Amino acid sequence: MPLHLRRERAALRNREIPKLAWSTSSTDNSMPDLIQRPRRLRRSENLRALVRETRLSADDFVLPLFACSGKGVRREISSMPEVHNLSVDEIAREAAEAEETGIKAVMLFGLPESKDEDASGAYHKNGIVQQAVRAIREAVPRMTIMTDTCLCEYTSHGHCGVVRDGEVINDESLELLARTAVSQAAAGADVVAPSAMMDGQVAAIREALDDAGFDQVAILAYAVKYASAFYGPFREAADSAPAFGDRRAYQMDPPNVREAMREAELDEMEGADMLMVKPATVYLDVLAAVRERFDLPVAAYHVSGEYAMLKAAAQNGWIDEQRAMMETLTSIKRAGADIIITYFAREAARALRTH
């Protein structure tokens, strides 16, 4: 349990609870005259808003977008209702519409036309993400553009690094990740976000960016990325499922939290500007621990499976989608996230405008 929660619980245990005041004029059967009535501050929406402890804002949200080849392409992802693979022209339009709702940042993923063992599409000057960055920069100059810096979407085997004899080779992968980050920065990305979970990736990328003259480009490190079952819909969206095995040899084991602190500390030491916890809602305890221990801005990725579950339940009439969405995003913010990467970004921004 985070230190601040332990302290709060201890303070509550040691606190002297005031006794209820009973009216001396009332009969034996009367109800007590209560001194403490927390419900007083819940009586109206205005009162609730006045004392609200955790506040969401459109400024908190980053909208993930999937870029694909072609023109006029807007292909809905079956497992992620209202999320699409978008051609470059459409992704620029999508970013512009997102800005109109108050969204100020997007995260780009790419679906290349072809893949190979060296992930060449990830760092090609005219790679699909590089094209999307330039298009968004032209259409929405003020938009903060983040790019996912990984290889899995571009490798023929679907893993996040170089594969030799069935094993992902860490150090050989660093060079390709660094080249990818530099290429994305050259296209105009404001933030690169390495997600491969290769040891030393942040240091390699920071050095490469600085050497190439991109010392102002920030790094959002996927510092704490678990080997989660909640990535399934994303792998359909990005066509990035591994051709063999899984990613548990390099992504984190879900039961571990001390290891998460070590991963985050290493990325901070290597030059990360921001730290991410992924997934979000099923790792709120980890998110709170990272927030408690580190002073860097902390992001949380509300991933595809978490999004899809809410959408599916809402489509079946089992939950109120907007209320469940806002409650979920509030829990992520309450746990300590400064930044929330979510497919609900536009819907949440619109909901905030109406309240």
Secondary structure, 3 states (H helix, E strand, C coil): CCHHHHHHHHHHHHCCCCCCECCCCCCCCCCCECCCCHHHHHCCHHHHHHCCCCCCCHHHEEEEEEEECCCCCEEEECCEEEEEEEEHHHHHHHHHHHHHCCCCEEEEEEECCCCECCCHHHHCCCCHHHHHHHHHHHHCCCCEEEEEECCCCCECCCCCCEEECCEEEHHHHHHHHHHHHHHHHHHCCCEEEECCCCCCHHHHHHHHHHHCCCCCCEEEEEEEEECCHHHHHHHHHHCCCCCCCCCCCCCECCCCCHHHHHHHHHHHHHCCCEEEEECCHHHHHHHHHHHHHCCCCEEEEECHHHHHHHHHHHHCCCCCHHHHHHHHHHHHHHHCCCEEEECCHHHHHHHHHCC
